């Protein structure tokens, strides 16, 4: 359906779930989509046609499996975006922000962005595509074992679960402070992160529409550093990357309910969040001083940046225990942790641990 792009107008009422089908093109553009497909096809061709001893890295998954992982992430991102936006348009009763908040003013898209801003983001989508591919291939050859090979003996399930939890809490700790720094360091906000916040009414399509350096920093401080400090086995590594895509897209989906598969899966975790927490972060009016956490939510609670947002407007079964306890609590005052230099210290600390571990591993090999 031509109307299903939903850039500048809502679709007609009464459409069935299957009628809502968002664009599967990268950045909604054929040129960037062909560039993406060509890049991955080139990597796959090299992995299949070149001798294994030339392209594979000892201790890592084969290059063709890395290519398969990247293809899978592309497919999951496109299809889950379609799912999330179909839920948003087909089930208005689960939307976080009321319709008046999405009312179009001037020539803006449904997320509140001007055409000029969309053009800038389009260029950054291209830079993100190329830089992420370079990062993935660079990590494969620079850090043997980063992309884990299949083990002869599978670790017991309890060990894999504990490692996954440890990995995700390390990931979310680094990303929490990186994200908070992007808000409180003026240069990082003005020149990088504010691009992502042009979307005041987020939909899942907004998830990776950032300044390309924003996406690169998230990849390095997130999955990269977490895998170095708390490595996962091959199967858990795959699961972690797919789960992270689902969680990220749901945070920007505009709905908070049982249709959020990843968030529903992690609701048993202490201080777990739902998408309405991050949606409040995007709304503005000082809302972006809250909810910096990726996965879980414990760090927002630990460092005083948790906010229930519009939880009281949602169905009780779609909110969290912490929402009920917090209620409509007033906003927070700025603290020492909001000073630019202080907010960057935890990021630098995690980076120092990564460097120390890599140097230790290098000494053991030599």
C-alpha positions as CSV (number, residue, x, y, z in Angstrom):
1,X,0.0,0.0,0.0
2,X,1.3,3.4,-1.0
3,X,-0.2,5.0,2.1
4,X,1.7,2.7,4.4
5,X,4.9,4.9,4.4
6,X,3.1,7.1,7.0
7,X,5.6,9.9,6.7
8,X,3.4,13.0,6.9
9,X,-0.1,11.7,7.6
10,X,-1.8,9.0,9.5
11,X,-3.3,6.1,7.5
12,X,-7.0,5.7,7.0
13,X,-8.9,4.4,10.0
14,X,-10.1,0.8,10.1
15,X,-7.1,-0.9,8.4
16,X,-6.4,-4.4,9.5
17,X,-3.1,-5.3,11.1
18,X,-1.7,-6.9,8.0
19,X,-2.5,-3.8,6.0
20,X,0.0,-1.8,7.9
21,X,3.3,-2.5,6.2
22,X,6.2,0.0,6.7
23,X,8.9,0.4,4.1
24,X,11.5,-2.4,4.1
25,X,14.0,-0.1,2.4
26,X,17.0,1.1,4.4
27,X,16.3,4.8,5.3
28,X,13.3,4.5,3.0
29,X,15.6,4.8,0.0
30,X,16.5,2.5,-2.8
31,X,20.0,3.9,-3.2
32,X,21.0,3.2,0.4
33,X,19.3,-0.1,0.3
34,X,21.3,-1.2,-2.7
35,X,24.5,0.0,-1.0
36,X,23.7,-2.0,2.1
37,X,22.8,-5.1,0.1
38,X,25.9,-4.7,-2.1
39,X,28.2,-4.3,0.9
40,X,26.9,-7.4,2.6
41,X,26.9,-9.3,-0.7
42,X,30.6,-8.4,-1.1
43,X,31.5,-9.6,2.3
44,X,29.5,-12.8,1.8
45,X,31.2,-13.4,-1.6
46,X,34.6,-13.0,-0.1
47,X,33.8,-15.4,2.8
48,X,32.4,-18.1,0.4
49,X,34.9,-17.9,-2.6
50,X,38.2,-17.0,-1.0
51,X,40.2,-19.8,0.8
52,X,39.1,-20.3,4.4
53,X,42.7,-20.0,5.7
54,X,43.0,-16.5,4.1
55,X,39.8,-15.0,5.4
56,X,38.9,-16.8,8.6
57,X,40.5,-15.9,12.0
58,X,41.5,-18.6,14.4
59,X,39.4,-18.7,17.5
60,X,36.6,-16.8,15.9
61,X,33.5,-17.9,14.0
62,X,34.1,-18.3,10.3
63,X,33.8,-15.1,8.2
64,X,30.7,-16.6,6.4
65,X,29.0,-16.9,9.8
66,X,29.8,-13.2,10.6
67,X,28.2,-12.4,7.2
68,X,25.2,-14.5,8.2
69,X,24.9,-12.7,11.5
70,X,24.9,-9.3,9.8
71,X,22.3,-10.4,7.2
72,X,20.2,-11.7,10.1
73,X,20.4,-8.4,12.0
74,X,19.3,-6.5,8.9
75,X,16.3,-8.8,8.4
76,X,15.3,-8.7,12.0
77,X,15.6,-4.9,12.1
78,X,13.4,-4.4,9.0
79,X,10.8,-7.0,10.0
80,X,10.5,-5.9,13.6
81,X,10.2,-2.3,12.6
82,X,7.2,-3.4,10.4
83,X,5.7,-5.3,13.4
84,X,6.2,-2.4,15.8
85,X,4.7,0.2,13.5
86,X,1.8,-2.1,12.7
87,X,1.0,-2.4,16.4
88,X,1.2,1.4,16.8
89,X,-1.2,2.1,13.9
90,X,-3.6,-0.9,14.4
91,X,-3.9,-0.6,18.2
92,X,-4.3,3.1,19.1
93,X,-5.4,2.1,22.6
94,X,-1.9,1.1,23.5
95,X,-0.2,4.3,22.3
96,X,1.8,6.1,25.0
97,X,1.3,9.7,23.8
98,X,-2.3,10.8,23.2
99,X,-3.2,11.8,19.6
100,X,-3.0,15.5,20.3
101,X,0.8,15.1,20.9
102,X,1.2,13.6,17.4
103,X,-0.8,16.4,15.7
104,X,1.2,17.6,12.7
105,X,2.4,21.2,12.8
106,X,4.0,22.8,9.7
107,X,5.6,20.3,7.4
108,X,6.8,17.7,9.9
109,X,6.8,14.0,9.8
110,X,4.7,11.9,12.3
111,X,7.7,12.0,14.7
112,X,7.9,15.7,14.7
113,X,10.9,16.2,12.4
114,X,11.2,18.9,9.7
115,X,12.1,17.9,6.1
116,X,15.5,19.5,6.4
117,X,16.2,17.4,9.5
118,X,15.1,14.3,7.6
119,X,17.6,15.1,4.8
120,X,20.4,15.4,7.3
121,X,19.5,12.1,8.9
122,X,19.5,10.5,5.5
123,X,23.1,11.4,5.0
124,X,24.0,10.1,8.5
125,X,22.1,6.8,7.7
126,X,24.6,6.3,4.9
127,X,27.6,7.1,7.2
128,X,26.2,4.8,9.8
129,X,25.9,1.9,7.3
130,X,29.5,2.3,6.2
131,X,31.0,2.9,9.6
132,X,29.2,0.0,11.2
133,X,30.3,-2.4,8.5
134,X,33.9,-1.2,8.9
135,X,33.6,-1.7,12.7
136,X,32.3,-5.2,12.4
137,X,34.9,-6.3,10.0
138,X,37.7,-4.5,11.8
139,X,36.8,-6.1,15.1
140,X,36.8,-9.5,13.4
141,X,40.4,-9.2,12.3
142,X,41.7,-7.0,15.1
143,X,40.4,-9.0,18.1
144,X,40.6,-12.8,17.4
145,X,37.8,-14.5,19.4
146,X,35.7,-11.4,19.7
147,X,33.1,-13.1,17.5
148,X,33.1,-16.5,19.3
149,X,33.7,-19.8,17.6
150,X,31.6,-22.8,18.3
151,X,32.8,-24.6,21.4
152,X,33.5,-28.3,21.6
153,X,31.6,-28.5,24.9
154,X,28.5,-26.3,25.6
155,X,28.6,-24.5,28.9
156,X,25.8,-25.4,31.4
157,X,22.7,-23.3,31.0
158,X,23.0,-21.6,34.4
159,X,26.5,-20.3,33.4
160,X,25.3,-19.0,30.1
161,X,22.4,-17.2,31.7
162,X,24.6,-15.6,34.4
163,X,27.1,-14.5,31.7
164,X,24.3,-13.0,29.6
165,X,23.1,-11.0,32.6
166,X,26.6,-9.9,33.5
167,X,27.3,-8.9,29.9
168,X,24.0,-7.0,29.6
169,X,24.6,-5.1,32.9
170,X,28.1,-4.2,31.7
171,X,26.7,-3.1,28.4
172,X,23.9,-1.0,30.0
173,X,26.3,0.6,32.5
174,X,28.6,1.9,29.8
175,X,25.7,3.0,27.6
176,X,23.9,4.6,30.5
177,X,26.9,6.9,31.2
178,X,27.6,7.5,27.5
179,X,24.0,8.4,26.9
180,X,23.9,10.7,30.0
181,X,27.1,12.4,28.8
182,X,25.6,13.0,25.4
183,X,22.9,15.0,27.2
184,X,25.0,17.0,29.7
185,X,28.2,17.7,27.7
186,X,27.1,20.7,25.6
187,X,29.3,19.9,22.6
188,X,28.1,16.3,22.4
189,X,24.5,17.3,22.7
190,X,24.6,20.1,20.1
191,X,26.8,18.4,17.5
192,X,25.7,14.7,17.9
193,X,22.9,13.5,20.1
194,X,20.4,16.3,19.5
195,X,19.9,14.8,16.0
196,X,18.2,11.8,17.5
197,X,15.9,14.0,19.7
198,X,14.5,15.7,16.7
199,X,11.9,12.9,17.0
200,X,9.7,14.1,19.9
201,X,7.1,11.4,19.2
202,X,9.2,8.4,18.4
203,X,8.3,5.4,16.3
204,X,10.5,2.3,15.8
205,X,11.8,3.8,12.6
206,X,13.7,6.4,14.7
207,X,15.8,3.8,16.6
208,X,19.0,4.1,14.6
209,X,18.3,7.5,13.0
210,X,21.1,9.3,14.7
211,X,24.3,11.1,14.0
212,X,26.6,8.4,12.7
213,X,29.1,9.0,15.6
214,X,26.3,8.4,18.0
215,X,25.6,5.0,16.6
216,X,29.3,4.2,16.4
217,X,29.8,5.1,20.1
218,X,26.9,3.0,21.1
219,X,28.3,0.0,19.3
220,X,31.8,0.4,20.8
221,X,30.7,1.2,24.4
222,X,27.9,-1.2,24.3
223,X,28.3,-4.7,22.7
224,X,32.0,-4.2,21.9
225,X,33.2,-3.4,25.5
226,X,30.7,-5.8,27.1
227,X,31.9,-8.7,25.0
228,X,35.6,-8.0,25.9
229,X,34.9,-7.7,29.6
230,X,32.2,-10.5,29.9
231,X,32.5,-12.7,26.8
232,X,29.5,-14.7,25.6
233,X,29.6,-18.1,23.9
234,X,28.6,-18.3,20.2
235,X,24.9,-19.1,20.6
236,X,24.4,-16.6,23.5
237,X,26.2,-13.9,21.5
238,X,23.7,-14.4,18.6
239,X,20.8,-14.2,21.1
240,X,22.1,-11.1,22.8
241,X,22.5,-9.2,19.5
242,X,19.0,-10.1,18.3
243,X,17.4,-9.3,21.7
244,X,19.2,-5.9,21.8
245,X,17.7,-5.0,18.4
246,X,14.2,-5.9,19.6
247,X,14.6,-4.0,22.9
248,X,16.0,-0.9,21.1
249,X,13.1,-0.8,18.6
250,X,10.5,-1.3,21.2
251,X,11.8,1.7,23.2
252,X,11.0,3.9,20.3
253,X,7.8,2.1,19.2
254,X,5.3,4.6,20.7
255,X,3.4,1.7,22.4
256,X,3.8,0.1,25.8
257,X,2.0,-3.2,26.2
258,X,2.3,-6.9,25.9
259,X,3.1,-6.6,22.2
260,X,6.6,-5.4,23.3
261,X,8.2,-8.9,23.2
262,X,11.7,-8.1,24.5
263,X,10.4,-5.9,27.3
264,X,7.9,-8.5,28.4
265,X,10.7,-11.0,28.4
266,X,12.8,-9.0,30.9
267,X,10.0,-7.7,33.1
268,X,11.1,-10.1,35.9
269,X,14.4,-8.2,36.3
270,X,14.7,-5.8,39.2
271,X,13.7,-2.3,38.2
272,X,12.8,-3.4,34.7
273,X,11.5,-0.7,32.3
274,X,8.9,-0.5,29.6
275,X,8.9,1.6,26.4
276,X,6.9,4.4,28.1
277,X,10.0,5.3,30.1
278,X,12.1,6.0,27.1
279,X,9.2,7.7,25.3
280,X,9.1,10.3,28.1
281,X,12.8,10.8,27.5
282,X,12.0,11.8,23.9
283,X,9.0,14.1,24.7
284,X,11.2,16.9,25.9
285,X,10.1,19.5,28.4
286,X,13.1,18.3,30.6
287,X,11.9,14.8,30.1
288,X,15.2,13.9,28.4
289,X,16.9,14.3,31.8
290,X,15.5,10.9,32.6
291,X,15.8,7.3,31.5
292,X,19.2,6.9,29.9
293,X,19.4,3.1,30.5
294,X,19.5,0.4,27.8
295,X,18.3,-3.1,28.9
296,X,16.8,-3.5,32.3
297,X,16.6,-0.2,34.1
298,X,18.7,-0.7,37.3
299,X,21.2,2.1,36.5
300,X,18.4,4.7,36.2
301,X,17.2,3.7,39.6
302,X,20.7,3.6,41.1
303,X,21.7,7.0,39.8
304,X,18.3,8.8,40.3
305,X,17.1,9.2,36.7
306,X,14.1,6.9,36.7
307,X,10.8,8.6,35.7
308,X,7.4,6.9,35.4
309,X,6.4,9.4,32.6
310,X,2.9,8.7,31.4
311,X,2.6,5.4,33.3
312,X,-0.5,6.6,35.1
313,X,-2.3,7.0,31.8
314,X,-1.7,3.4,30.7
315,X,-3.3,0.2,31.6
316,X,-2.1,-1.1,35.0
317,X,-0.9,-4.4,33.5
318,X,1.4,-2.6,31.2
319,X,3.3,-0.6,33.9
320,X,5.9,-1.8,36.4
321,X,6.0,-2.2,40.1
322,X,8.4,0.8,40.4
323,X,6.0,3.0,38.4
324,X,3.3,2.3,41.0
325,X,5.7,3.2,43.8
326,X,6.9,6.3,42.1
327,X,3.6,7.6,40.9
328,X,3.6,11.2,39.7
329,X,6.7,12.1,41.6
330,X,8.2,15.6,40.9
331,X,11.2,16.1,38.7
332,X,14.8,15.7,40.0
333,X,17.3,18.4,40.8
334,X,20.6,18.5,39.0
335,X,23.5,16.8,40.9
336,X,27.2,16.5,40.8
337,X,26.7,13.6,38.3
338,X,25.3,16.0,35.8
339,X,28.5,17.9,35.5
340,X,30.1,17.2,32.0
341,X,33.5,16.1,33.3
342,X,32.0,13.8,36.0
343,X,29.5,12.2,33.7
344,X,32.3,11.1,31.4
345,X,34.4,9.5,34.1
346,X,32.5,6.1,34.3
347,X,32.8,5.8,30.5
348,X,36.5,6.4,30.7
349,X,36.7,3.9,33.6
350,X,35.0,1.1,31.6
351,X,37.3,1.9,28.7
352,X,40.3,1.6,30.9
353,X,39.2,-1.8,32.1
354,X,38.8,-2.9,28.5
355,X,42.4,-1.7,27.6
356,X,43.8,-3.4,30.7
357,X,42.1,-6.7,29.8
358,X,43.3,-6.6,26.2
359,X,46.9,-5.9,27.4
360,X,46.7,-8.7,29.8
361,X,45.5,-11.1,27.1
362,X,48.3,-9.9,24.8
363,X,50.9,-10.6,27.5
364,X,49.5,-14.1,28.0
365,X,49.8,-14.8,24.2
366,X,53.4,-13.6,23.9
